[in-house]
């Protein structure tokens, strides 16, 4: 089950996106913070602003204002530009350097966790989806999520 973003401006075509893509977009790009949405302590759980509006990831008619939609578009475009820069740098690396970037991790001795040290490239297909969302969000006049 995907998400249908229904534009307030009737002349703007609605936007549909996959069930997994939308929540990931909100989390990865930081756009979710504009709606008070983000990861919670438990896996597959999240935090969102309550107050009768529903949830931005529950297909329940949650409404996004025109101001919020435009801010989301701006954040998406910033994310896209940074990721495309990273992709272009990555494309110029040798295979040895690419392998190093994939495997090097930083270790935190305080809690025993490790995470990748280098930013990884992201698929152009994903960035194009995000770009289409940004185009929609700039001209939709706000939207509801179904």
Rosetta blueprint (number, residue, H / E / L):
1 X L
2 X L
3 X E
4 X E
5 X E
6 X E
7 X E
8 X L
9 X L
10 X L
11 X L
12 X L
13 X L
14 X L
15 X E
16 X E
17 X E
18 X L
19 X H
20 X H
21 X H
22 X H
23 X H
24 X H
25 X H
26 X H
27 X H
28 X H
29 X H
30 X L
31 X H
32 X H
33 X H
34 X H
35 X H
36 X L
37 X L
38 X E
39 X E
40 X L
41 X L
42 X L
43 X L
44 X L
45 X L
46 X E
47 X E
48 X L
49 X L
50 X L
51 X L
52 X L
53 X L
54 X L
55 X L
56 X L
57 X L
58 X L
59 X L
60 X L
61 X L
62 X E
63 X E
64 X E
65 X L
66 X H
67 X H
68 X H
69 X H
70 X H
71 X H
72 X H
73 X H
74 X H
75 X H
76 X H
77 X H
78 X H
79 X H
80 X H
81 X H
82 X H
83 X H
84 X H
85 X H
86 X H
87 X H
88 X H
89 X H
90 X H
91 X H
92 X L
93 X L
94 X L
95 X H
96 X H
97 X H
98 X H
99 X H
100 X H
101 X H
102 X H
103 X H
104 X L
105 X E
106 X E
107 X E
108 X E
109 X L
110 X L
111 X L
112 X L
113 X E
114 X E
115 X E
116 X E
117 X L
118 X L
119 X L
120 X L
121 X L
122 X L
123 X L
124 X H
125 X H
126 X H
127 X H
128 X H
129 X H
130 X H
131 X H
132 X H
133 X H
134 X H
135 X H
136 X H
137 X H
138 X H
139 X H
140 X L
141 X L
142 X L
143 X E
144 X E
145 X E
146 X L
